[in-house]
Amino acid sequence: FSRAGAGATGRFAPLPKYPAVTRDLAPVLPKAVPFADIERIATEAAGDLLEGFALTDVYEGANLGADKRSLTLRFTF
């Protein structure tokens, strides 16, 4: 047990009025489309409320076709 930080003041930030919301989107796209283009377009379209963006999964399967893939994109607003 340490009291090294006792009495120290920290930064205070008020809690947000509305909590963050996470949404996943899984478009099926041609494999030839670079992820950098997808990321740029998705983040521009999401607007100013976007706090985070991540690629969470890539699926390639026979049911999509040889030249297609599904990318799961996670948006945090």
N, C-alpha and C positions, 0 to 999 in steps of 0.2 A: 504494500500500500504506500502510495507516495502523495504528498501534498504539494508537489512542485508547481502544479498549475492553480492551486488554490488562490483565490483573490484576483486572478488574471481576468481581464475583460476580453471577450471575443466579439466577433462581428455578429450582428443580429440582422436577419432578413425575415420580413413578415412571411407567413405562410401564404401560398397563392389562394386567390379567391376560388378558383376552379382547379381541381386536380388534373394532372396529365392524363391523356387518353391515348391508348396504343391501338393501332389498326394494322392488320396484315392484308396485303394484296398479292395475288399470285397470277400475274399475267402469263400467257403462253406466247412466246416470241421466237422469231427465227434465231438460230445459234449465231448467225453472222452479225447480229446487232451487238456492238461492244457495250459492256456494262457501264463504262464511263458515260456513254450517251444516255443510257437508261437512267442512271443516277442523276445526271444533269436535268433531264426533262422532268423526272418525278419530283425532285426537290423544288424546281421552279414552279411546277403546277401546284404543289402543296401550299405555297404561299408563306406569309410572314409568321403564321402560327406554328410552323414546323419547328420542333425542338430537337428531334433526332431522326435519323434514317439509317437503316441497316439491311443488308442482304442476309437472310437467315437460312435459306435453303435453295438448292438447285435440284430440279428433278428432270431427268431425261429418261424417257421410256418409249417402248414401241407404240403405245397407244397415242402418243403425241405426234409421231412421225419422225423420220430420221433427221430432219433439219430443224426441229423445234425443241424448246426447253421451257420449263416453267420455273420462274424465279419468285421466291417468296420474299416480298419487300415489307419491312416493318417501319411504319411511320409513327412517331410520337408527337402529339400536338399538345 
